[in-house]
Amino acid sequence: MKHRYSFLITPLQLVIDCLSIFMILYFVSDQEFYNLIFITYILSFWTLSSVLTDYYKVLRFTKFLRLLSLTFRHFFIFILGFFTFFGIYKEGFVVHNQFLILTSILLTTFSLKIIFYFSLKWYRNLGKNFRKVVVIGVDDSSKKIISLFNQNKTLGYKYLGYFTNRVNTDKLGTIEDSFQFILDNTVDEIYCSLKELNTTTIAKIRSFSNSNNIILKLIPDSNKLYSKNQNIEFYDDTLVVLNVKKLPFEFSENYIIKRIFDIIFSIMVCLFILTWLIPILWVFIKIESKGPLIFSQKREGLDGRKFVCYKFRSMKLNTMSDKVHAVENDIRVTGIGSFIRKTSIDELPQFLNVIKGDMSVVGPRPHIPSLSSEYQKDVDDYFKRHAVKPGITGLAQVSGYRGEIKKKSDIKNRVRLDIFYIENWSFLLDVKIILMTVFNVFKGEENAY
């Protein structure tokens, strides 16, 4: 099992910087009653601006000039925020020695930044805090990478060897041999030559690296173009490496953020909407047709697992519910059912599914298993939408792809938008989709029937 501690470097630097700033603010500023407000603001703004400017994103191969660039950018924003406080906070609050405080903060944190930077290089030059790396595939660029690892020990890379299917005497083995070697030697990073490896092999290595929490980097072929889930990293003036970025939901913290929001938002909907809406709908639904208030149906969720999805019943009891979606002027839909479908009220019980953990507020809509089997025949990447929990609403729905699927392009466009959502997820995107959903409810949707 790997024990990586490099992830602690950034939070450690932030904590030390914040403690240093706290000491400066506490002992240099005056007016004790206001100290807590001022200190809280400065520490919060320092942290926020450091995230926005990537101030602490200093990697093993980051050059000193890049370090200075990050520092000056962060300091510029921090200085603006520092003086903004005195414009926002009225009531005659004045901190004497403002320039002394600001200068002390900048000089202290800059000194700590330089000390950290060179201390880590010195420590790694001693053979500490290293990452084990292997290279798969051989070309001129991969040879430069190998040379860099061997010559520049301050980067903190321990080069173990390379794998290739070509006839080479000093190789560790073939490409197929690399997988077991990587596991046996707890390799941290894999560098792949795109000139030697084909798309299928790259896909296999990527799946392997994701499964075993190994960083994958690609050594590019200058004659090809690359997808947006790769970003360029410069190891020196001429040597370029493509870093294979993880998708948003491959980071556990994103799952946690999304889950916390789902629970809080769903509880609020249940408390403030469902508590009074359920009795009202029970009366209207029961008066118009026989059957339960809640309609339950098996749908496909995360990883294709089936779960019971809840809705307010909008149709008369029938035997076709599990086989076909509602169509325009569907005779199965009741009068009150037509209203709650147009306003999406019928979907509200799914907030209970969210609390249970079967669904999310935002995500690809869950499909009936029988229809899902049909869709996957028409769409090659259909199963990718199962990588996240299904949602009550989604990007495809707010983009106009809701309701009946009349032609193959409808399901293809929905899946395309679902995959786009998975690959580009952010908390703000979820908020935007929710707001668009609410807007569409009041505006009314053509395909909501």
N, C-alpha and C positions, 0 to 999 in steps of 0.2 A: 504493500500500500504506500502511496506517495504522501510525503509530508512537505507541502509547499508552504513557506512562510512569507514569500515575497508580497502576498496580498496585504500583509500587515504594515508594510512600509508606508503606504499612503495614509491610512488612518493614524499611524504613529506620528508622521510629520504634521498632520492637521492638529492633533492633540497638543503637540509641543508648541506649535505656532499659537494656538488659542490660549494656552497657559501663559506664554510669553506676553501676548497682547493683554491678557487679563491683569497680569502683574503691572504692566506699564500703565494701564487705565486706572487701576486701583490706587496706585501710589502717586501718580502724577496729576490726575484730574481732581477737581474739588467738588464741593456741594454734595455731601454724602447722601442726602435724601434722593438725589437724582442719579447717583452712581449706577444703581442697578439697571435703570432704564437705558442709560448711555452704554454701559458695558454689554447688555443683552443685544442692543441694536448693532454695535460694532462687531461683536463675535458672530452674530447671525449673518450680517452682510459680508463679512470676510469669508465665511463658509460658502454662502450662496455664490458670490462672485468667483470663488476658486473653482466651483463646479462648472459655472458658465464658461470660464476661460481655460479649463483643463489645466489649471495651475500645477496640480500635483501629478499630472500625467507625464511623468519623466521615465521613459523606458530605458532598457539596458543600452540601446544603441543611440539614444538621444544625445545630440552634440551640444557643446557648451553654448554655442550661439543660439540654438533652439531654446535652451534653458533661459537665456537672457530675454529672448523674445516673449516667452510665456510669462516671465516675471514682470516685464514692463507693461504688458497688456493687462495683467491682473492688477497691478499697482494703479494703473490709470483709472480703471473702473472703481477700485476701492477708494481712491482719493475723491472721486466724484460723490460716492456714497457717503463718505466721511463728512463732507461739508453739507451734503443734502440734509443730514440730520438736523443741523441748526436752522435750516430753512423750514423744515416740517414741524419740528417741535417748538412750539411757542411758549407762552407763559413765562417769558423772561429768563429761560434757562440758558446760561452761558458757561462754557467750560474754558477756563483760563489756560493759557499755554497750549492752545490748539495745535500750533505748528510744532511745538516741542513734542507733543504726544504723537502726532502723525509721523514726524521724522524718526522718532524712537521706534515706532512700529515698523516702518519701512526698513530702516537699517538693521534692526534685530532679525526680522524675518528673512531679509535678503542674505544676511550672514549665515543664518541657519540653513538656508537653501543651498548655499555654496558648500558649507561643511558637509551636509548630507550627500551632495552629489559626488564630491571627491572622496569622502569616506567610504561610500559604497564601491567606488572604483578600486580603491586601495584594498578593501576587504575581499572583493572578487578576484583581484590579482593574486591574493594569497590562496586561491582555490576554494573559497567559501561562497555560499549563496549562489551555487552554479546550477545550471539546467543541463541535463543530459540531452543531446541531440543526435539524430541520425539523418542522413541524406538518402533519398530514394531517387535513383535516376542520375545519369552523369551527362553533363554538357559543360561548355565553357563557363556559364554562369554559376552552376553548382560547384565547380572547382574553385571559383572565386570565394564562394561562401565558405567552403572548407578551409581555404587559406586564411580567411578572416578569423574563423574560429580558433585556428591553431596559433595565429600570430598575436591577436589582441585578447589577452587573458582578462583585461579589465571589463570586458563585456559579460563575463560570467557564464560562458558556455563550455560544456565539456563534450567535445566531439568524439563520438564512439566509432564512427565509420560510415560506409555507404553501401547501398544495395543496388544492383543493376542486373538486367538479363543479358547484358553484353559480356563479352569475354574479357575480364580484367583479373589480374593476379592478386591484387590487394583488396578486393571487395570482401564484404562480410558474407555475402550470399546473393541469391536471387531475390527479386521483389517479393515473391511468395514467402521466402524465408524470413522476411523482415518482420512480419506480424508477431511471430512467436518470440523473436529476439527482443522486440520492443517491450513485450509484456514481461519477459524474464529479467530485463535490465531496467525496468521502471523508467523508460524514456519519457522526457517531458515535452519535447517538441520534435516534430517531423518536418523536414524540408523536402518538397517534391519538385523534381524537374518536369515542367510541362512539355518540354521538347521530347522527352523519351516516353512519358506516360500518356496513355490514351484516356478518353473521357470515362470509360467504364472502370478502369483501374483507379483513377482519381476519386470517383464516387465511392468505390469500395474502401479506399484509405480514409476518406472523410467520415464514412459511417463508422469505421473502426475507431478513429480518433475521438469522435463524439461519444461513443459507447464507453471508452476508457479514459475520458477526461484528459486527452492529450491535445496540445496545441498543434494545429496544422498550418503550415505556411507554404506558399507556392512560389517557385522560382520561375518567372514568366518567360514565355517565348515571345519575343518582341513583335512577331508577325501576327499575333492573335489579339482579339479583344476579350475583355473579361467582364463578368457580371458585377452588379452593384453590391453583392454580398461579399466583395473583396475590396480591401483598401490598400493603398500603396504605402510601403514603409521603406525609407532610405537608410541603408546600413552604412554607406559611405557615399562619396560624390557620384559614383557610377553604378553602384550595386543596388538593385531594386528587388524587393520581395513583396509578394502579395499576401496579406494577412487574411485568412478566411474567417470572416466575422460570423459569430454565432447569431442565429435568429433570436429575436426578442424573448421567445418563450423557452429558449435553452438556458436562460438565466433564472435561477430559482427565485431571486428577489422580485422579478417581474410577476411570477406566479403569486407570490405572497401579496404584493401590492394589489393585484387584480382581485384576489380572493377576499382581502379585507374590504375593498370597496364593494364587491358583490354582496357581502353579508350585511354591511351597514346600509347600503341602498335598498336591499330587499326587505330588511326589517322595517325600514321607514315606510315603504310602500304597503307592507302588510298591516302596519299599525294605523297609518293615516288614510288608507284608501280601502283596503279589503275588509276591514272591520265593519264599516258601514255599508259597503257596496254588496257584500255577499247576501245579507237579508233581503235587500231590494231585488236583486237579480233572481234570488230563489223564488220569490213571489211571481215575477213575470214569466220566468222559464217554466215553472210548474203549471201556471194557468194555461199556457199555450200548447204544451205537449207533455206527454208522459215521459218519465225517465229521470235520471239523476241530475243534480245541478252541475256536478263536475264530470267532464268527459276525460277518461284516461286512455292512453294509447302508447304502445311500445314504439320508441324511436331509437335511432342510432346516435351514440354520444362519443365521448373521448375514446380513441383507439378502436372505434367501431362497436364498443360495448353497448348493449341494449339497456334502456331504462324506461320507466313509466313516466310519460309526460302528461301534465295536467292542463286542462283548458276548461273554461266555462262552456257548457254544451250549447251549441248554436244550431244543431240539426235535430231532426226527428231521428229516433232510433232506426238504424239501418244496418245492413250487412256489408256495405261497400266502404265503410269508413277506413278500413285498413288496406284498401286497395287503390283508391283514387282520391285525389284532392278535389276540393270544391271547384266547380266551374261556374261561369257566368249564368245567372238565372237558374241556379241549381235548385230543383224542387225539394231537396232534402233540407234546405236552410229555412228556419222558421223566421217569423217577423222580427222578434226580438233578437234572433240569431243574426239576421242581416245587419242590424244596427251595431251589435257588439263586435261583429267582424270588421265592419267599416271603420270603427273607432279603435280597433285592436284591444278592446276591453276583454275579449275572450282569452287573450294571452296572459292576463294578469296572474292567474294561479301558478304560472311557471316561476314566479318569484319564490314559491315554496320549493320548486325543483332546485333553484339557485341556492337556497339555504341548506338543502340536503346535500348539495355538492355535485348534483348531476349536470347542472347547467351553469352558465355565466350570464350576466346581464347582456353582454355584447359578445357576439361570436357567430360562426356560421349556423344557419338554422338547421335543426335536427330533422332528418328525413325518415319516412316510414321505411322499414327494412326492405319490403317488396319493391318499392320505387327506387330505393338506393341501389339495388341489384341491377336495375335497368339503367340508371344514370351512369354507373361505372363502366358500362359498355361503350358509352358515347364520349366519355371524358377521360383522357389518359391519367391526369393528375387528381382524379376525384378523391382518392384516399388521403391526399395531403390535408384536406379539410378536417380530418379526424384527429389531427395533431393537437387540437385544443378542444376545450369543452364547447358544446353548442350554445348558442345565445338566444335570448328572447327577441333581440333585434340584431341586425348586422349591417355591414357595409353594403352588401348586395341589396338588402331590403330598402335602405334609404337612398339607394342609387336608382330605384325604379324597377328592380327585379323582384317583384313580390307577387304572390298569388299563383294562378294557373301557369303551368309550363306547356306552352302551345307548340313549340318547335325546339329542335336540338340546340339552337344557338342560345335559347333562354337559359338552359342548365349550364352550358359552357361559360356563358358570361357570369353567372352566379358563382360558379366554382373559381373562375378567374379572379373575381373580386374577393372571394373568401381567402384565396391563397395570398393575394396582395395584402389583406388585413393581417394574416398570420406573419408574413415576412416584414411588415412595417408597423407592427403594433406599438402603440404608446398609450399612456394613460390619457393624454389629451385627445387622442383619436377616439378612444372610448367615450369621452365626454361629448365630443363633437357628434358622434353617431347617436347618442342618447338625445341630445338637443334637437337633432334633425328628425328623429323619430317622433318626438313630442310635437314639433312643428307640422309634420306630415299628418299626424292624428287630427289636428285642428283644421288643417287645410283640406283634408280628404284625399284619398288615393283612388285612382281609377281601378287598379287591380285588386282592391280589397273587397272581395265578395265571397 
